[in-house]
């Protein structure tokens, strides 16, 4: 892998992903970054390449194609299972480079943040740190609604079980633009969703974090949660990186977590 930027690889001959960051060495930790519906995996890999390299992490940026993974944000109720594709990619990296994939850092932007928090709910034991930015909407930690609105099992994802208590013990950082207040055509709208979560991404981020804190308190947990607004930013990945310092903020999450990890 080149140290100068992301390099394309393919899993199972047809599912692309990018590698960037630190050179793959045995025992090196992994950062997975997940794109939004624009499928800008390459842009994310370039944006976070230096942060990953400085932290000694190998960056993996999967590309969930529109035709095969139309529902990747919700792990794959239709099309291929995005969670299982990611598992396969990680297993391939472990076999090829002996990377430390049992637990990894997970980041997602917009639709990728939807995937990331839902993956972490299903596989909390796999996550070192969870960093989310600008999700359109969130899964509520309740059994009263079926996944992805709540945690009750979905018939097309019948093998998944969600662990709210374990999820609430993960280090979680949530970022949203202070100007991310537009109900654009890509934002999911539904009367129940709007009433519970709000009408735009900024409001939904604040309500979800408040919901997590209430749920943690009811379980007797003290969660490591932080919500930060990105000054001057709306719902635009480039602006969040350039104006909002998103790459630097992700670096701040990675650096302490990676101290003492062999790379």
TIPA-486005 format. One record per residue (C-alpha): residue in one letter; x, y, z; residue number from 1. Coordinates in Angstrom, 3 decimals. Layout:
! residues N
{resn A&xx X&yy Y&zz Z&resi NUM}
...
//
This chain:
! residues 263
{resn X&xx 0.000&yy 0.000&zz 0.000&resi 1}
{resn X&xx 1.279&yy 3.460&zz -0.862&resi 2}
{resn X&xx 1.983&yy 5.797&zz 2.033&resi 3}
{resn X&xx 0.937&yy 8.745&zz -0.169&resi 4}
{resn X&xx -2.797&yy 8.125&zz -0.342&resi 5}
{resn X&xx -5.659&yy 5.657&zz -0.603&resi 6}
{resn X&xx -5.308&yy 2.466&zz -2.620&resi 7}
{resn X&xx -8.235&yy 0.509&zz -4.093&resi 8}
{resn X&xx -8.725&yy -3.161&zz -3.230&resi 9}
{resn X&xx -11.624&yy -5.519&zz -3.877&resi 10}
{resn X&xx -13.294&yy -7.978&zz -1.544&resi 11}
{resn X&xx -14.726&yy -11.147&zz -3.109&resi 12}
{resn X&xx -13.697&yy -9.849&zz -6.549&resi 13}
{resn X&xx -16.447&yy -7.238&zz -6.851&resi 14}
{resn X&xx -16.866&yy -5.209&zz -3.650&resi 15}
{resn X&xx -14.406&yy -2.292&zz -3.604&resi 16}
{resn X&xx -12.767&yy -0.719&zz -0.609&resi 17}
{resn X&xx -9.928&yy 1.711&zz -0.009&resi 18}
{resn X&xx -6.912&yy 1.416&zz 2.249&resi 19}
{resn X&xx -5.105&yy 4.491&zz 3.551&resi 20}
{resn X&xx -3.410&yy 5.755&zz 6.712&resi 21}
{resn X&xx -0.550&yy 3.857&zz 8.297&resi 22}
{resn X&xx 1.286&yy 1.051&zz 6.555&resi 23}
{resn X&xx -0.346&yy -2.287&zz 7.446&resi 24}
{resn X&xx 1.783&yy -3.936&zz 10.108&resi 25}
{resn X&xx 0.923&yy -6.876&zz 12.353&resi 26}
{resn X&xx -1.151&yy -5.712&zz 15.288&resi 27}
{resn X&xx -1.960&yy -2.281&zz 13.824&resi 28}
{resn X&xx -5.412&yy -0.934&zz 14.746&resi 29}
{resn X&xx -8.029&yy -0.206&zz 12.085&resi 30}
{resn X&xx -10.240&yy 2.815&zz 11.430&resi 31}
{resn X&xx -13.328&yy 2.175&zz 9.287&resi 32}
{resn X&xx -14.893&yy 5.263&zz 7.654&resi 33}
{resn X&xx -18.310&yy 4.922&zz 6.008&resi 34}
{resn X&xx -19.662&yy 7.202&zz 3.292&resi 35}
{resn X&xx -23.071&yy 8.790&zz 2.888&resi 36}
{resn X&xx -25.478&yy 8.287&zz -0.016&resi 37}
{resn X&xx -23.113&yy 10.109&zz -2.405&resi 38}
{resn X&xx -20.819&yy 7.069&zz -2.007&resi 39}
{resn X&xx -17.793&yy 9.387&zz -1.576&resi 40}
{resn X&xx -15.537&yy 6.702&zz -0.089&resi 41}
{resn X&xx -12.473&yy 8.044&zz -1.907&resi 42}
{resn X&xx -13.088&yy 11.580&zz -0.656&resi 43}
{resn X&xx -13.370&yy 10.334&zz 2.925&resi 44}
{resn X&xx -10.217&yy 8.245&zz 2.587&resi 45}
{resn X&xx -8.289&yy 11.295&zz 1.372&resi 46}
{resn X&xx -9.774&yy 13.552&zz 4.057&resi 47}
{resn X&xx -8.892&yy 11.233&zz 6.946&resi 48}
{resn X&xx -5.701&yy 9.685&zz 5.545&resi 49}
{resn X&xx -3.353&yy 11.917&zz 7.538&resi 50}
{resn X&xx -5.321&yy 11.603&zz 10.798&resi 51}
{resn X&xx -5.210&yy 7.824&zz 10.480&resi 52}
{resn X&xx -1.501&yy 7.820&zz 9.628&resi 53}
{resn X&xx -0.593&yy 9.995&zz 12.630&resi 54}
{resn X&xx -2.592&yy 7.699&zz 14.936&resi 55}
{resn X&xx -0.889&yy 4.617&zz 13.482&resi 56}
{resn X&xx -4.178&yy 3.213&zz 12.230&resi 57}
{resn X&xx -4.917&yy 1.557&zz 8.906&resi 58}
{resn X&xx -7.920&yy 3.254&zz 7.327&resi 59}
{resn X&xx -10.537&yy 1.088&zz 5.604&resi 60}
{resn X&xx -13.181&yy 2.861&zz 3.492&resi 61}
{resn X&xx -15.746&yy 0.387&zz 2.098&resi 62}
{resn X&xx -17.878&yy 1.326&zz -0.895&resi 63}
{resn X&xx -21.443&yy 0.049&zz -0.565&resi 64}
{resn X&xx -22.720&yy 0.175&zz -4.159&resi 65}
{resn X&xx -26.177&yy 1.552&zz -4.947&resi 66}
{resn X&xx -27.306&yy -1.518&zz -6.857&resi 67}
{resn X&xx -26.164&yy -4.192&zz -4.399&resi 68}
{resn X&xx -26.436&yy -2.288&zz -1.089&resi 69}
{resn X&xx -29.395&yy 0.115&zz -1.423&resi 70}
{resn X&xx -30.180&yy -0.201&zz 2.300&resi 71}
{resn X&xx -26.647&yy -0.176&zz 3.753&resi 72}
{resn X&xx -27.621&yy 2.594&zz 6.208&resi 73}
{resn X&xx -29.898&yy 0.076&zz 7.961&resi 74}
{resn X&xx -27.420&yy -2.815&zz 7.575&resi 75}
{resn X&xx -29.258&yy -4.397&zz 4.648&resi 76}
{resn X&xx -32.961&yy -5.146&zz 4.887&resi 77}
{resn X&xx -32.876&yy -5.102&zz 1.075&resi 78}
{resn X&xx -30.008&yy -6.171&zz -1.121&resi 79}
{resn X&xx -26.766&yy -7.427&zz 0.379&resi 80}
{resn X&xx -26.021&yy -7.264&zz 4.089&resi 81}
{resn X&xx -23.627&yy -4.343&zz 4.557&resi 82}
{resn X&xx -22.617&yy -5.512&zz 8.037&resi 83}
{resn X&xx -21.539&yy -8.892&zz 6.662&resi 84}
{resn X&xx -19.652&yy -7.288&zz 3.780&resi 85}
{resn X&xx -17.703&yy -5.195&zz 6.276&resi 86}
{resn X&xx -17.010&yy -8.279&zz 8.378&resi 87}
{resn X&xx -15.622&yy -10.007&zz 5.284&resi 88}
{resn X&xx -13.364&yy -7.078&zz 4.433&resi 89}
{resn X&xx -11.993&yy -6.969&zz 7.975&resi 90}
{resn X&xx -11.356&yy -10.715&zz 7.954&resi 91}
{resn X&xx -9.477&yy -10.337&zz 4.669&resi 92}
{resn X&xx -7.280&yy -7.606&zz 6.169&resi 93}
{resn X&xx -6.592&yy -9.759&zz 9.202&resi 94}
{resn X&xx -5.573&yy -12.688&zz 7.011&resi 95}
{resn X&xx -3.403&yy -10.554&zz 4.698&resi 96}
{resn X&xx -1.744&yy -8.186&zz 7.173&resi 97}
{resn X&xx -2.484&yy -9.603&zz 10.670&resi 98}
{resn X&xx -4.184&yy -6.333&zz 11.627&resi 99}
{resn X&xx -6.019&yy -5.988&zz 14.939&resi 100}
{resn X&xx -9.567&yy -6.204&zz 13.594&resi 101}
{resn X&xx -11.262&yy -7.799&zz 16.596&resi 102}
{resn X&xx -12.026&yy -4.252&zz 17.775&resi 103}
{resn X&xx -11.773&yy -1.200&zz 15.534&resi 104}
{resn X&xx -12.524&yy 2.513&zz 15.353&resi 105}
{resn X&xx -15.713&yy 3.334&zz 13.430&resi 106}
{resn X&xx -16.670&yy 6.647&zz 11.801&resi 107}
{resn X&xx -19.622&yy 7.513&zz 9.578&resi 108}
{resn X&xx -20.921&yy 10.658&zz 7.890&resi 109}
{resn X&xx -24.621&yy 11.180&zz 7.087&resi 110}
{resn X&xx -25.897&yy 7.809&zz 5.806&resi 111}
{resn X&xx -22.599&yy 6.351&zz 6.991&resi 112}
{resn X&xx -23.348&yy 7.587&zz 10.508&resi 113}
{resn X&xx -26.661&yy 5.749&zz 10.320&resi 114}
{resn X&xx -24.818&yy 2.561&zz 9.375&resi 115}
{resn X&xx -22.161&yy 3.113&zz 12.032&resi 116}
{resn X&xx -24.422&yy 3.510&zz 15.056&resi 117}
{resn X&xx -26.627&yy 0.601&zz 13.951&resi 118}
{resn X&xx -23.607&yy -1.629&zz 13.390&resi 119}
{resn X&xx -22.347&yy -0.650&zz 16.869&resi 120}
{resn X&xx -25.720&yy -1.544&zz 18.390&resi 121}
{resn X&xx -25.483&yy -5.016&zz 16.822&resi 122}
{resn X&xx -21.741&yy -5.545&zz 17.424&resi 123}
{resn X&xx -20.723&yy -3.361&zz 20.393&resi 124}
{resn X&xx -17.899&yy -5.721&zz 21.351&resi 125}
{resn X&xx -16.194&yy -4.944&zz 18.008&resi 126}
{resn X&xx -15.951&yy -1.172&zz 18.559&resi 127}
{resn X&xx -13.053&yy 0.761&zz 20.096&resi 128}
{resn X&xx -14.477&yy 4.242&zz 19.479&resi 129}
{resn X&xx -17.616&yy 5.377&zz 17.671&resi 130}
{resn X&xx -17.632&yy 8.747&zz 15.885&resi 131}
{resn X&xx -20.721&yy 9.946&zz 14.036&resi 132}
{resn X&xx -21.339&yy 13.041&zz 11.938&resi 133}
{resn X&xx -24.573&yy 14.446&zz 10.548&resi 134}
{resn X&xx -26.794&yy 11.375&zz 10.582&resi 135}
{resn X&xx -30.216&yy 11.921&zz 9.052&resi 136}
{resn X&xx -32.038&yy 9.927&zz 11.723&resi 137}
{resn X&xx -31.316&yy 7.469&zz 14.513&resi 138}
{resn X&xx -32.367&yy 4.160&zz 15.979&resi 139}
{resn X&xx -34.089&yy 4.649&zz 19.337&resi 140}
{resn X&xx -33.073&yy 2.293&zz 22.164&resi 141}
{resn X&xx -36.527&yy 0.853&zz 22.700&resi 142}
{resn X&xx -38.088&yy -2.545&zz 22.163&resi 143}
{resn X&xx -41.416&yy -0.902&zz 21.381&resi 144}
{resn X&xx -40.488&yy -0.379&zz 17.720&resi 145}
{resn X&xx -38.981&yy -2.663&zz 15.133&resi 146}
{resn X&xx -35.469&yy -2.033&zz 13.844&resi 147}
{resn X&xx -34.321&yy 0.385&zz 12.474&resi 148}
{resn X&xx -36.759&yy 2.683&zz 14.336&resi 149}
{resn X&xx -36.178&yy 0.730&zz 17.560&resi 150}
{resn X&xx -34.449&yy -2.443&zz 18.712&resi 151}
{resn X&xx -37.178&yy -5.045&zz 18.222&resi 152}
{resn X&xx -36.008&yy -7.686&zz 15.701&resi 153}
{resn X&xx -36.621&yy -7.164&zz 12.003&resi 154}
{resn X&xx -37.692&yy -10.297&zz 10.076&resi 155}
{resn X&xx -35.115&yy -9.687&zz 7.334&resi 156}
{resn X&xx -32.339&yy -9.300&zz 9.907&resi 157}
{resn X&xx -33.547&yy -12.038&zz 12.189&resi 158}
{resn X&xx -30.049&yy -13.105&zz 13.295&resi 159}
{resn X&xx -29.208&yy -9.697&zz 14.775&resi 160}
{resn X&xx -29.669&yy -8.862&zz 18.436&resi 161}
{resn X&xx -29.038&yy -5.347&zz 19.678&resi 162}
{resn X&xx -27.330&yy -4.636&zz 23.005&resi 163}
{resn X&xx -28.291&yy -1.194&zz 24.302&resi 164}
{resn X&xx -26.355&yy -1.505&zz 27.573&resi 165}
{resn X&xx -23.105&yy -2.477&zz 25.856&resi 166}
{resn X&xx -23.633&yy 0.225&zz 23.219&resi 167}
{resn X&xx -24.028&yy 2.884&zz 25.912&resi 168}
{resn X&xx -20.628&yy 1.993&zz 27.339&resi 169}
{resn X&xx -18.796&yy 2.819&zz 24.103&resi 170}
{resn X&xx -16.886&yy 6.108&zz 23.724&resi 171}
{resn X&xx -19.219&yy 8.020&zz 21.394&resi 172}
{resn X&xx -18.650&yy 11.396&zz 19.733&resi 173}
{resn X&xx -21.418&yy 12.959&zz 17.659&resi 174}
{resn X&xx -20.861&yy 15.955&zz 15.374&resi 175}
{resn X&xx -23.446&yy 17.992&zz 13.503&resi 176}
{resn X&xx -23.249&yy 21.271&zz 11.618&resi 177}
{resn X&xx -24.736&yy 24.228&zz 13.434&resi 178}
{resn X&xx -26.427&yy 25.145&zz 10.137&resi 179}
{resn X&xx -27.630&yy 21.606&zz 9.350&resi 180}
{resn X&xx -31.253&yy 22.662&zz 9.717&resi 181}
{resn X&xx -32.611&yy 22.074&zz 6.214&resi 182}
{resn X&xx -35.217&yy 19.364&zz 5.588&resi 183}
{resn X&xx -33.666&yy 18.452&zz 2.241&resi 184}
{resn X&xx -35.099&yy 15.742&zz -0.076&resi 185}
{resn X&xx -32.676&yy 13.131&zz 1.265&resi 186}
{resn X&xx -33.793&yy 13.531&zz 4.888&resi 187}
{resn X&xx -36.212&yy 10.802&zz 5.923&resi 188}
{resn X&xx -39.528&yy 12.260&zz 7.031&resi 189}
{resn X&xx -42.381&yy 10.482&zz 8.806&resi 190}
{resn X&xx -44.885&yy 11.860&zz 11.329&resi 191}
{resn X&xx -43.645&yy 9.566&zz 14.126&resi 192}
{resn X&xx -40.014&yy 10.284&zz 13.266&resi 193}
{resn X&xx -40.527&yy 14.052&zz 13.177&resi 194}
{resn X&xx -42.403&yy 14.058&zz 16.484&resi 195}
{resn X&xx -39.839&yy 11.909&zz 18.262&resi 196}
{resn X&xx -36.573&yy 13.053&zz 16.710&resi 197}
{resn X&xx -37.198&yy 16.504&zz 15.227&resi 198}
{resn X&xx -37.457&yy 18.004&zz 11.763&resi 199}
{resn X&xx -33.790&yy 18.510&zz 10.842&resi 200}
{resn X&xx -30.433&yy 16.881&zz 11.533&resi 201}
{resn X&xx -29.245&yy 19.332&zz 14.168&resi 202}
{resn X&xx -32.397&yy 18.881&zz 16.247&resi 203}
{resn X&xx -32.299&yy 15.103&zz 15.773&resi 204}
{resn X&xx -28.686&yy 14.912&zz 16.985&resi 205}
{resn X&xx -29.513&yy 16.787&zz 20.193&resi 206}
{resn X&xx -32.647&yy 14.739&zz 20.861&resi 207}
{resn X&xx -30.869&yy 11.414&zz 20.283&resi 208}
{resn X&xx -28.023&yy 12.256&zz 22.652&resi 209}
{resn X&xx -30.575&yy 13.298&zz 25.281&resi 210}
{resn X&xx -32.373&yy 9.989&zz 24.712&resi 211}
{resn X&xx -29.119&yy 8.049&zz 25.157&resi 212}
{resn X&xx -28.383&yy 9.862&zz 28.409&resi 213}
{resn X&xx -31.864&yy 9.157&zz 29.788&resi 214}
{resn X&xx -31.607&yy 5.499&zz 28.796&resi 215}
{resn X&xx -28.159&yy 5.188&zz 30.371&resi 216}
{resn X&xx -29.385&yy 6.778&zz 33.601&resi 217}
{resn X&xx -32.294&yy 4.324&zz 33.747&resi 218}
{resn X&xx -29.785&yy 1.467&zz 33.408&resi 219}
{resn X&xx -27.470&yy 2.908&zz 36.048&resi 220}
{resn X&xx -24.718&yy 3.624&zz 33.493&resi 221}
{resn X&xx -22.433&yy 6.625&zz 33.129&resi 222}
{resn X&xx -21.905&yy 6.906&zz 29.372&resi 223}
{resn X&xx -18.983&yy 8.560&zz 27.596&resi 224}
{resn X&xx -21.037&yy 10.695&zz 25.189&resi 225}
{resn X&xx -20.236&yy 14.042&zz 23.623&resi 226}
{resn X&xx -22.138&yy 16.134&zz 21.090&resi 227}
{resn X&xx -20.368&yy 18.990&zz 19.322&resi 228}
{resn X&xx -21.646&yy 21.390&zz 16.691&resi 229}
{resn X&xx -19.420&yy 22.297&zz 13.746&resi 230}
{resn X&xx -19.395&yy 26.090&zz 13.474&resi 231}
{resn X&xx -20.530&yy 27.533&zz 10.170&resi 232}
{resn X&xx -21.333&yy 24.127&zz 8.657&resi 233}
{resn X&xx -24.438&yy 22.727&zz 7.067&resi 234}
{resn X&xx -24.837&yy 19.271&zz 5.572&resi 235}
{resn X&xx -21.748&yy 19.219&zz 3.379&resi 236}
{resn X&xx -18.844&yy 16.829&zz 3.953&resi 237}
{resn X&xx -16.163&yy 19.096&zz 2.455&resi 238}
{resn X&xx -17.279&yy 22.062&zz 4.520&resi 239}
{resn X&xx -17.353&yy 19.944&zz 7.674&resi 240}
{resn X&xx -13.747&yy 18.934&zz 6.999&resi 241}
{resn X&xx -12.385&yy 22.303&zz 5.852&resi 242}
{resn X&xx -14.417&yy 24.742&zz 7.919&resi 243}
{resn X&xx -15.519&yy 22.522&zz 10.772&resi 244}
{resn X&xx -12.197&yy 20.723&zz 11.300&resi 245}
{resn X&xx -13.788&yy 17.276&zz 11.189&resi 246}
{resn X&xx -10.525&yy 15.484&zz 10.357&resi 247}
{resn X&xx -8.800&yy 17.155&zz 13.301&resi 248}
{resn X&xx -11.670&yy 16.232&zz 15.595&resi 249}
{resn X&xx -11.492&yy 12.616&zz 14.482&resi 250}
{resn X&xx -7.744&yy 12.715&zz 15.122&resi 251}
{resn X&xx -8.462&yy 13.860&zz 18.683&resi 252}
{resn X&xx -10.620&yy 10.765&zz 19.148&resi 253}
{resn X&xx -8.038&yy 8.403&zz 17.656&resi 254}
{resn X&xx -4.817&yy 9.624&zz 19.246&resi 255}
{resn X&xx -5.599&yy 8.890&zz 22.929&resi 256}
{resn X&xx -7.290&yy 5.594&zz 22.050&resi 257}
{resn X&xx -4.276&yy 4.446&zz 20.026&resi 258}
{resn X&xx -1.595&yy 5.306&zz 22.587&resi 259}
{resn X&xx 0.366&yy 2.223&zz 23.478&resi 260}
{resn X&xx -1.086&yy 0.158&zz 20.613&resi 261}
{resn X&xx 1.585&yy -1.606&zz 18.559&resi 262}
{resn X&xx 1.554&yy -0.462&zz 14.927&resi 263}
//
